[in-house]
Amino acid sequence: MFQERGSTVYVVIMGCGRVGSSLARALVRVGHEVTVIDKDPAAFLRLGQDFPGGQVTGVGFDRDVLTRAGIERADAFAAVSSGDNSNIISARVAREMFGVEKVVARIYDAKRAAVYERLGIPTIATVPWTTDRFLRTLIGDTSTTTWRDPTGTVAVTQLPLHEDWYGRTVRDLEQAIGARVAFVIRFGQGLLPDGKTIVQADDTVYVAATSGSVGEAVALAGKPPVSED
């Protein structure tokens, strides 16, 4: 079984382009361990100087490179380079040779993606909310977006909360997850909260966030508030 929300998972990412670097930083921010593989050492600059994860230079479908990246203990693997062939080969190596349970590949060719979906390897196309979808797939988040604007820029989704958020203010929650609480369902009635509204145990909270940050907001809300002590 994949680890539950709130526990730390180890993810290996092949490709440190815009999606790979964004995904790596998002996973680290929500408390997971990450190693990124890229054949171009300069690509790791996208991660920033404070990135705490691993960086391995090499081809992502090479078994030795994957081993150096710790694939043998990985809970999940994401292939997000710019090449369909490289992504699908590395995804199959991770799944079939190393037995990684959660494997996702970024595939540009829709027809080819359908073939690999039938082989049991989830594929995600290049769309504005790619990072969100990868993050949710890799950490096992099953929540779904309730609404997305026509441009794909803003999404509204239900926010499962860690019980320690009960009794805290909406402002505290928003600051922690980096998104805005859109509305709350309380005792069967809709409520438009302000920053001082207290989150209650039976509340159903919906959050509005920009694409690329929805999955991270959901993951952070599933963790207890960070102590200020």
N, C-alpha and C positions, 0 to 999 in steps of 0.2 A: 504494500500500500504506500502511496505517496504521503509525505508528511502533511499534517493538518495546518490550517492557517495559524500563524503565530509562532510556529517552529522554524528553525533555520534550515534552509536547504542549500545545496551546493550546485551551482549552475555553470556549465562551460558554454561560452558563446564563441562561435566562429564568425569573424567579420567585425571590424571595428569602424564601420562607416557610421552614417547618421543614426540608423536604426540600432545597430549593435552597441554603439557607445551610449545611446539614450537608454536602451534596455539595461545595460550593465549598471549605469548610475542609478536607475530607478530601483533595481533589485538590491543594490547596496544600501540605498536610503531606507528601504523597508526591512533591513536587517539580515539580508541573505549574503552568502559567500559566493564570489564570482571570479572566474578566470576567463580572460579574453584572448582569442587566438587571431592573429592576422599576419599575412606574409610581408606586410610593409611596416617596419618599426615606427615610421612616422605617424601611422594611423592612431597609435596609442595616445598621441597628443590630444585627441578629442576627449579622452577620459578625464583630463585635468590632472594637475600635479598632486592633488590630495586624494586621488583614487586609491583605495586600500586593497583592491583586488589584485589577482595575478595577471601577468602579461606574458604571453608566449609567442615568439616569432616563428612562423612556419606555415605550412599548408594544412588546412584544417581536416583533410581526410587522410593524412599520414598517421599511421598507427603510433609511431614514436612520438610525434608531436602531440597527439591526443593523450598519450600516456603522461608526457611531461606536464600537460595541463590538468592532470588528475581525473581523467575521464572514468577511471575504474571505481572512483568513489562518488561520481556525480549522480545527483538525483534527477537532473534535467540537462538537456542539450539543445541549443538553438543555433541553427545554421542560417546566418543572415548576411552572407557576402553578396556581392553584386552578380554572381554567376549561378544560374540554375543548376548546371551540372555539378559544380563544386558543392553547392548546398545539399543536393539530394544524395550525392555519394557520401559526404561526411555524415549526413543524417542516418543513412543506412549502416555505415560503419559503427556509429555510436549505438544504434539499436541492435544490430545483428551480431556484432563482434564483442561489444562491451556490455550489452544488456541494459542500457540506460532506459528507464521506464518512460520518462517524458521526453519526447523528441519532437521538435517542430522545425519545419524548413520553410524559408521564404522562396516562393516560386513566382516568377513573372509570367510564364506561359500558362494560361488558364487550362489548356487541354492537357498539358503535361502534369499540372497540379492534380487534375482529376484522377489521373492514373495512379499517382502516388498516394492519394487519399484512399484508394481501393486497396493499396498495399499496407494500409494502417499507419501511414506517416502523415499527420496533420500538416497542411500547408496553408500559408497565409500570404496573400498577394500584397503588392506595394500600394497601400491605401493610407490615408491620413492618420488613421488610428492604429497603425501596425504595432507600435510599442505597447499600447493598452492590451491588445489581443494577445501578444506574446506573453506579457507579464501575467495575465490571467491564466493562460494555458499552462505556463511553466510552474506557477505556484499553486495550481489546483483550485483557483477561484471559480466558482460556478455561477456567480451572480451575473445578471444580464443587464444591458443598457435598456432603460425604459423608453428613452426618447433621444433622438439626435437631430440637430438642425440640418437643413438640406445641404449645407456646405460640408458637413462632417466635422465642424470645428468645435462645437459645444455639445456635450452629452449630459443627460440627467439619468441617474441610476440610484437604486436603493442601496443604502449603506449599512451593511451588517456591522454592529458595534460590539466591541469588547465590553463586558459588563462594568468595567471600571470607569467607563465614560458616564454612567448614570450618576446624576448629581452634579455634573460639570456643565459649564455654560456652552452655548452654541459658539461663542467667540473662541473659547479654548479649543473646541473641536476643529473649527475652521482654520485656526492658526497652525494646528498640528498636522492637518492633512493637506493643506495648501489648496483648498477648494471651498466653495460656498454652499451652505445648507440652503436648498431651494424651498423646501417645505417639510412639514412633519405631519404625519397622521397620528392623532392622539384620541383615544376613545371613539374611534370611528369618524372623527371630524378632521378636516384639513386645517392646518395652522401655519401662518406665515411668521416664522420666528424672527426676533431680533437678536443681537449679540448677547443680551442678558438672559435670554430664555434658557431655562434649565432642562437638560436632557433627562427624560424619565424612562423607567425600565420598560414600559409598554409602548414607547414611541416607535414608529416606523419612520426612519429618517431618509430623505432623498437629497442627494447632493448634485450640484451642477458644476461641471469642470470642463476645461478645454481638453481636446484630444491629445493624447500623450501623457495625461496626468490622471485619468480616471482610474486605471488599474492601480496606480500607486496610492491614490486616495483611499480606495477600498482596502488595500493591504494595510495601510497605516491605521485605519479605523478599527481593524481587527486586532490591533495590539493595544495594550493598556497605555494610558497617558504617561509621558515621560516625567519623572519626578523632578521638581525644581530644586530639590535639596542638593 
